[in-house]
C-alpha cells in the first residue's frame, strides 16, 4: 500500500469517528454469533497474557473482551477513532499503529482479534499483514479474524454525509486461509454466515477464521478453541 492510500484511510476514519461510534459501538447487541465467538476467544486466552484488538475502532470489541476477562489493548490507524475508544473505554489502553508495520515485540501476544481489520488492505498486502501478526504472537497464540466474503471492491466517497476516499475489499475464505498458512499459522476453523438484518449491517456474507501459531516451527498447536 502506498503512503497516500494509508493516509486516505486514516483521514476518512478521522472524519467519521464520532458517527461511527454512535452507529456501531453497540452493534454486538444485535450480533449473537459474533458474541459467541468472542466469548469463546476470551475464554481461550484469559489469564495467559495480552491480547490485541487490531483495528479497534471505537473499542467495542476490546470492551467485550475486557468484560469477558481478557487482558486486552487496542490498536488503530486513526487518531479520531482512538479518541472515541479512550472516551468510551477509559480503563483500556489504546494507541496508534499500522498493521503493516506493527511496533510490537516478537512473541508478545497470546491472541489477536482482527474484526474486519483487513477490509481496507488490497489482496497483495495481506501476506505482509499476516506475517506481522504471526511475528508478534506467542507460540500457541490465537488469531480470530473476520472479513466480508466475495471478490469485489466497494468504494466510498461519502460516509454519514462526510467526504471520504476508502475502498472495502472482499475476499474468499480459501485465499485468506492460504495466506495465513503461508505466514506460518495453522487454520483451525473457518465459519461462514449470512448477513444479519439490513438495519444491523451491510448485506454481505461474512467469514470468521480461527488460526493458531504453532508451538513448534513444524508443529501444530494442540489445544483447539472449543464450542
ZIWO-V778289 format. One record per residue. N is the residue number from 0. RES is the residue in one letter. OMEGA is omega as a letter, one per 30 degrees, with the letter a starting at -180 (none if undefined). Layout:
<<N & RES & OMEGA> <N & RES & OMEGA>>
This chain:
<<0 & X & l> <1 & X & l> <2 & X & a> <3 & X & l> <4 & X & l> <5 & X & l> <6 & X & l> <7 & X & l> <8 & X & a> <9 & X & a> <10 & X & l> <11 & X & l> <12 & X & l> <13 & X & a> <14 & X & a> <15 & X & a> <16 & X & a> <17 & X & l> <18 & X & l> <19 & X & l> <20 & X & a> <21 & X & a> <22 & X & a> <23 & X & a> <24 & X & a> <25 & X & a> <26 & X & a> <27 & X & l> <28 & X & a> <29 & X & a> <30 & X & a> <31 & X & a> <32 & X & l> <33 & X & l> <34 & X & l> <35 & X & a> <36 & X & l> <37 & X & l> <38 & X & l> <39 & X & l> <40 & X & a> <41 & X & l> <42 & X & a> <43 & X & a> <44 & X & a> <45 & X & l> <46 & X & a> <47 & X & a> <48 & X & a> <49 & X & l> <50 & X & l> <51 & X & l> <52 & X & a> <53 & X & a> <54 & X & a> <55 & X & a> <56 & X & a> <57 & X & l> <58 & X & a> <59 & X & l> <60 & X & l> <61 & X & l> <62 & X & a> <63 & X & a> <64 & X & l> <65 & X & a> <66 & X & l> <67 & X & l> <68 & X & l> <69 & X & l> <70 & X & a> <71 & X & l> <72 & X & a> <73 & X & l> <74 & X & l> <75 & X & l> <76 & X & a> <77 & X & l> <78 & X & l> <79 & X & l> <80 & X & l> <81 & X & l> <82 & X & l> <83 & X & a> <84 & X & a> <85 & X & l> <86 & X & a> <87 & X & a> <88 & X & a> <89 & X & a> <90 & X & l> <91 & X & a> <92 & X & l> <93 & X & l> <94 & X & a> <95 & X & l> <96 & X & l> <97 & X & a> <98 & X & l> <99 & X & l> <100 & X & a> <101 & X & a> <102 & X & l> <103 & X & l> <104 & X & l> <105 & X & l> <106 & X & a> <107 & X & a> <108 & X & l> <109 & X & l> <110 & X & l> <111 & X & l> <112 & X & a> <113 & X & a> <114 & X & a> <115 & X & a> <116 & X & a> <117 & X & a> <118 & X & a> <119 & X & l> <120 & X & l> <121 & X & a> <122 & X & a> <123 & X & a> <124 & X & a> <125 & X & l> <126 & X & l> <127 & X & a> <128 & X & a> <129 & X & l> <130 & X & l> <131 & X & l> <132 & X & a> <133 & X & a> <134 & X & a> <135 & X & l> <136 & X & l> <137 & X & l> <138 & X & a> <139 & X & l> <140 & X & a> <141 & X & l> <142 & X & l> <143 & X & a> <144 & X & l> <145 & X & l> <146 & X & l> <147 & X & a> <148 & X & l> <149 & X & l> <150 & X & a> <151 & X & l> <152 & X & l> <153 & X & a> <154 & X & l> <155 & X & l> <156 & X & l> <157 & X & a> <158 & X & a> <159 & X & l> <160 & X & l> <161 & X & a> <162 & X & l> <163 & X & l> <164 & X & a> <165 & X & l> <166 & X & l> <167 & X & a> <168 & X & l> <169 & X & a> <170 & X & l> <171 & X & a> <172 & X & a> <173 & X & a> <174 & X & l> <175 & X & l> <176 & X & l> <177 & X & a> <178 & X & l> <179 & X & l> <180 & X & l> <181 & X & l> <182 & X & l> <183 & X & l> <184 & X & l> <185 & X & l> <186 & X & a> <187 & X & a> <188 & X & l> <189 & X & a> <190 & X & l> <191 & X & l> <192 & X & l> <193 & X & a> <194 & X & l> <195 & X & a> <196 & X & a> <197 & X & l> <198 & X & l> <199 & X & a> <200 & X & l> <201 & X & a> <202 & X & l> <203 & X & l> <204 & X & a> <205 & X & l> <206 & X & l> <207 & X & a> <208 & X & l> <209 & X & a> <210 & X & a> <211 & X & l> <212 & X & a> <213 & X & l> <214 & X & l> <215 & X & a> <216 & X & a> <217 & X & a> <218 & X & a> <219 & X & l> <220 & X & a> <221 & X & l> <222 & X & a> <223 & X & l> <224 & X & a> <225 & X & l> <226 & X & none>>
